[in-house]
Amino acid sequence: MMVLLLVGLIAHAPSTDVRAYDAPDDGGGAIIVEWQLSSDDAILDGYEIYRSEDGVEYTMVGFIGSGRTQYEDETEDGVEYYYKVAAIKDTIRTFSEASLPSVSSSQWFDFGASNLFIGMVIFCAITIYFIYSARRGKKFSIRKIAGLDAIDDAVGRATEMGKPVLYCMGIGLVDYIATIASFNILGEIAKKTGQFETPLIVPTSDAVVYTVAREIVKESYTSIGRPDLFDPNKVYFVTDFQFAYAAAVDGIMLREKPAANFLIGYFKAESLIIAETGAMTGAIQIAGTDRVSQLPFFVTACDFTLIGEELYAASAYITQEPLLLGAIKGEDWGKVIIFAALTMASVIGLATKFPILSLFR
């Protein structure tokens, strides 16, 4: 009986070759601890990781299950740390030898993301090439976008009927991509309404958006030589409450009876409320947003809808500015290259997984 008890108290084998090193390609604050499994790993409960700053007093900083050989410890940069790993079974712990000291630090580059860097360089090079070509006079064209082709007709219709044009930018803030794209379109529409002396109404839902929209409309009228047409009372701030803004825009539609409504920007649930009211007044409506969830409502209630990236390409399409067109072409070719690379990688991956496909290579 005594012999059996002594056998039961025999300690299991410890882990070996413990080493610690700074976690690669990170922003600092982490050390990787690695070790060789104990020869008794199959019966262990796991491994406890102990850390020390002086190599004498150790504190447990983590636990990991059996069969694992690596642990990432959160540390303070610039401080030396020593590590030990304890193989644990029930209440019995056997400690490894201490590791050499290790210090964590931040790295300038994440070499694990080198593929993204290469892709970015290729994409930028393509875009710069097309912009350079545009500067040298090369002509570019992009596919027809029905909603943008209809802008002249919409403004012309409002002019013939003697009614105003309503431009609604939604409830987005000034730093939203959809709002920025809407600013570009607003400037071009303001120029067209100024040329025909058609009133332009721009209600906004954000104070900063209002300020920018006001300056854009004013500058557009000035650029065509008609600063006298700018009416500061036509570009105004309404409210930053979503449905209060929707109600205000609906009221404008019912009172002013605009012949053309432009609903371009960032919209949420108010999109259908505004679009349905505009459809009831008989106005021609051109809408656009990058909110996929709101596109079905615009498609249903509006005459034309800018879908997806059509909203972002609108300023280049309307102005036919060579530099903007060059940037659009560069983006398109970048997508073609990415699609080709993904297709090639998929084919290679399938051929590797299913050898029979290699016959078709």
C-alpha positions in Angstrom: 0.0 0.0 0.0 2.8 2.4 0.9 4.5 1.7 -2.4 1.3 2.5 -4.4 1.0 5.8 -2.6 4.5 6.8 -3.4 4.0 5.9 -7.0 0.9 8.1 -7.1 2.9 11.0 -5.8 5.6 10.8 -8.5 5.6 14.1 -10.5 5.0 14.0 -14.2 7.5 15.2 -16.7 7.8 19.0 -17.2 7.7 20.8 -20.5 11.0 21.7 -22.1 12.7 24.2 -24.4 10.7 27.2 -23.2 11.5 30.3 -25.2 9.9 33.7 -25.4 10.1 36.3 -28.2 8.5 39.5 -29.3 5.2 39.0 -31.2 6.1 39.7 -34.9 4.3 42.3 -37.1 2.3 43.9 -34.3 1.9 47.2 -32.5 3.7 46.1 -29.4 2.5 44.9 -26.0 2.7 41.2 -26.7 5.3 38.3 -26.2 4.9 34.8 -27.6 5.8 32.0 -25.2 6.5 28.6 -26.8 7.6 25.2 -25.4 7.9 21.5 -26.1 5.1 19.3 -24.8 5.7 17.2 -21.7 6.2 13.5 -22.4 3.2 13.0 -20.1 1.0 15.5 -22.0 -1.8 12.9 -22.6 -2.6 12.8 -18.8 -2.1 16.5 -18.1 -4.9 19.0 -17.3 -2.9 21.7 -19.1 -0.1 24.2 -18.7 0.2 27.3 -16.5 2.4 30.2 -17.8 4.4 32.1 -15.2 6.1 35.4 -15.7 8.8 37.3 -13.9 10.5 40.7 -14.3 13.6 39.8 -12.2 13.9 36.0 -12.8 13.2 35.3 -9.2 9.5 36.0 -8.3 7.1 34.4 -10.8 3.4 35.1 -11.2 0.9 33.1 -13.1 -0.4 35.0 -16.1 -2.3 32.4 -18.0 -3.5 28.8 -18.5 -3.8 26.7 -21.6 -5.1 23.2 -22.2 -3.0 20.1 -22.9 -1.6 19.6 -26.4 -0.9 23.3 -26.9 2.6 24.7 -27.2 2.1 28.4 -27.5 0.7 31.3 -25.5 0.5 35.1 -26.2 1.1 37.3 -23.2 0.1 40.9 -22.9 3.1 42.9 -21.7 4.5 46.4 -21.4 7.0 47.4 -24.1 10.6 47.9 -23.1 10.5 45.7 -20.0 12.4 42.4 -19.8 10.3 39.3 -18.9 11.3 35.7 -18.0 8.9 32.8 -18.4 8.3 29.4 -16.9 5.7 26.8 -17.9 4.2 24.5 -15.3 2.7 21.2 -16.4 -0.3 20.6 -14.2 -2.1 17.4 -13.2 -4.7 17.8 -10.4 -2.7 19.8 -7.8 0.8 18.7 -8.9 2.9 21.1 -10.9 6.2 20.5 -12.5 8.1 23.6 -13.7 10.3 24.0 -16.7 13.5 25.8 -16.8 13.2 29.6 -17.2 13.3 31.2 -20.6 15.9 33.8 -21.7 14.7 37.4 -21.2 12.4 38.8 -23.8 11.2 42.4 -24.5 8.1 43.4 -26.5 8.2 46.3 -29.0 6.1 47.7 -31.8 7.1 47.1 -35.5 7.0 49.7 -38.3 5.7 47.2 -40.8 3.3 44.3 -40.8 4.9 41.9 -43.3 2.0 39.6 -42.9 0.0 42.2 -44.9 2.5 42.5 -47.7 0.0 41.2 -50.2 -2.3 44.1 -49.4 0.6 46.6 -49.9 1.5 45.1 -53.3 -2.2 45.3 -54.3 -2.4 48.9 -53.1 0.8 49.9 -55.1 -0.6 48.2 -58.3 -4.0 50.0 -57.8 -2.4 53.4 -57.2 -0.1 52.9 -60.3 -3.0 52.1 -62.5 -5.0 55.1 -61.3 -2.1 57.5 -61.6 -1.5 56.2 -65.2 -5.1 57.0 -66.3 -5.0 60.4 -64.6 -1.7 61.2 -66.3 -3.2 60.1 -69.6 -6.3 62.3 -69.1 -4.0 65.3 -68.4 -2.3 64.6 -71.7 -5.6 64.9 -73.5 -6.7 61.2 -73.9 -10.5 60.9 -74.0 -12.3 58.4 -71.7 -15.9 57.4 -71.6 -18.0 55.5 -69.1 -21.2 53.6 -69.6 -24.5 55.4 -69.8 -26.2 56.1 -66.4 -29.9 56.7 -67.1 -30.5 58.6 -63.9 -27.8 61.1 -64.6 -28.8 61.5 -68.3 -32.2 62.5 -67.0 -30.9 65.5 -65.0 -31.2 67.9 -67.9 -34.7 66.7 -68.7 -35.7 67.1 -65.1 -34.4 70.6 -64.7 -35.8 71.5 -68.2 -39.2 70.2 -67.2 -39.2 72.3 -64.0 -38.1 75.4 -66.0 -40.9 74.9 -68.6 -43.5 74.5 -65.9 -42.3 77.5 -63.9 -41.8 75.3 -60.8 -38.8 74.9 -58.5 -36.3 72.0 -58.2 -36.0 70.2 -54.8 -32.7 68.7 -53.7 -32.8 66.5 -50.6 -29.5 65.2 -49.2 -31.0 62.9 -46.6 -30.0 62.7 -42.9 -26.3 62.0 -43.4 -23.5 63.9 -41.6 -20.9 65.8 -43.5 -18.3 63.1 -43.3 -20.5 60.4 -44.8 -19.3 59.2 -48.2 -22.9 59.4 -49.6 -23.1 63.0 -48.4 -19.8 64.0 -50.0 -20.9 62.5 -53.3 -24.2 64.3 -53.0 -22.3 67.6 -52.6 -20.6 67.1 -55.9 -23.9 66.4 -57.7 -25.6 69.4 -55.9 -22.9 71.7 -57.3 -23.6 70.6 -60.9 -27.4 70.7 -60.5 -27.1 74.2 -59.0 -25.2 75.3 -62.2 -27.9 73.9 -64.4 -30.7 75.5 -62.4 -28.8 78.8 -62.5 -28.4 78.7 -66.3 -32.2 78.3 -66.6 -33.0 80.7 -63.7 -35.0 77.9 -62.0 -35.4 78.1 -58.2 -33.5 75.5 -56.3 -34.7 74.4 -52.8 -32.2 72.6 -50.5 -33.5 71.6 -47.1 -30.8 70.0 -44.9 -30.9 68.0 -41.6 -27.5 68.9 -40.2 -26.0 72.3 -39.4 -22.6 71.5 -40.9 -24.2 70.0 -44.1 -26.3 73.1 -44.4 -23.2 75.4 -44.2 -21.4 73.4 -46.9 -24.4 73.1 -49.1 -25.0 76.8 -48.9 -21.5 77.6 -50.0 -21.6 75.1 -52.8 -24.8 76.5 -54.3 -23.5 80.1 -53.9 -20.2 79.2 -55.6 -22.0 77.3 -58.4 -24.1 80.4 -59.2 -21.0 82.6 -59.1 -19.1 80.2 -61.5 -21.7 80.7 -64.2 -21.7 84.5 -63.8 -25.0 84.7 -62.0 -24.3 85.3 -58.3 -27.4 87.5 -58.1 -29.6 84.3 -58.4 -28.4 82.9 -55.1 -31.2 83.1 -52.5 -30.0 82.2 -49.0 -33.5 81.5 -47.9 -33.7 78.5 -50.3 -30.9 76.6 -48.7 -31.7 76.1 -45.0 -31.4 73.9 -42.0 -34.6 72.2 -40.9 -34.0 69.7 -38.0 -31.7 66.9 -37.1 -34.6 64.6 -36.1 -35.1 61.9 -38.7 -38.9 61.9 -39.1 -39.4 65.6 -38.3 -37.1 66.2 -41.3 -39.1 63.8 -43.4 -42.3 65.6 -42.5 -40.7 68.9 -43.3 -39.6 67.7 -46.8 -43.1 66.3 -47.4 -44.6 69.7 -46.5 -42.3 71.4 -49.0 -43.3 69.0 -51.7 -47.0 69.6 -51.1 -46.7 73.4 -50.8 -44.2 74.3 -53.4 -45.1 71.5 -55.9 -41.5 71.1 -57.3 -41.5 69.6 -60.8 -38.2 67.7 -60.1 -37.1 66.1 -56.9 -33.5 64.9 -56.3 -33.2 62.5 -53.4 -29.5 61.9 -53.3 -27.4 61.1 -50.1 -27.7 59.1 -47.0 -31.2 57.8 -46.2 -32.8 55.5 -43.7 -36.5 54.6 -43.0 -37.6 58.1 -44.1 -36.7 57.3 -47.7 -40.1 55.7 -48.7 -42.1 58.4 -46.9 -40.3 61.2 -48.8 -40.3 59.3 -52.2 -44.0 58.4 -51.9 -45.0 61.9 -51.2 -43.0 63.1 -54.2 -44.6 60.6 -56.4 -48.1 61.7 -55.3 -47.3 65.3 -56.4 -46.4 64.1 -60.0 -42.8 65.3 -59.8 -40.0 63.5 -61.8 -37.8 61.9 -59.1 -34.1 60.9 -59.3 -32.8 59.2 -56.3 -29.5 57.7 -55.2 -28.0 56.3 -52.0 -25.3 53.8 -50.9 -27.7 52.3 -48.3 -28.6 48.9 -49.9 -31.6 48.5 -47.6 -33.2 51.7 -49.0 -32.6 51.1 -52.7 -35.8 49.0 -53.2 -38.0 51.9 -51.9 -36.3 54.3 -54.3 -36.6 51.9 -57.2 -40.3 51.5 -56.5 -41.2 55.2 -55.9 -38.8 57.1 -58.1 -38.3 57.4 -61.9 -34.6 56.9 -61.8 -32.3 55.5 -59.1 -28.5 55.6 -58.8 -27.4 52.2 -57.5 -24.2 51.5 -55.7 -21.1 53.1 -57.2 -23.1 55.1 -59.7 -23.6 57.6 -56.9 -19.8 58.0 -56.6 -19.2 58.2 -60.3 -21.9 60.8 -60.8 -19.7 63.9 -60.5 -17.3 62.6 -63.1 -20.2 61.6 -65.4 -21.9 65.0 -65.2 -18.9 67.2 -65.6 -16.9 64.9 -68.0 -13.8 66.3 -66.2 -10.8 64.4 -67.6 -9.1 64.0 -64.3 -12.2 62.6 -62.6 -12.8 60.3 -65.6 -9.2 59.1 -65.4 -9.7 58.2 -61.7 -12.9 56.3 -62.5 -11.1 54.3 -65.3 -8.3 53.5 -63.0 -10.7 52.1 -60.4 -12.5 50.0 -63.0 -9.2 48.5 -64.2 -8.2 47.8 -60.7 -11.4 45.8 -60.1 -10.7 43.9 -63.3 -7.2 42.9 -62.1 -8.6 41.9 -58.6 -11.3 39.8 -60.2 -8.8 38.1 -62.5 -6.5 37.4 -59.5 -9.3 35.9 -57.5 -10.4 33.8 -60.4 -6.9 32.4 -61.0 -6.5 31.7 -57.3 -9.8 29.8 -57.2 -8.8 27.7 -60.2 -5.5 26.8 -58.7 -7.0 26.0 -55.4 -9.6 23.7 -57.0 -7.0 22.0 -59.1 -4.9 21.3 -56.0 -7.9 19.9 -54.0 -9.3 17.9 -56.9 -6.4 16.4 -58.9 -8.7 15.4 -61.8 -9.1 19.1 -62.6 -5.4 19.3 -63.4 -6.2 17.5 -66.7 -7.9 20.6 -67.9 -5.0 23.0 -67.1 
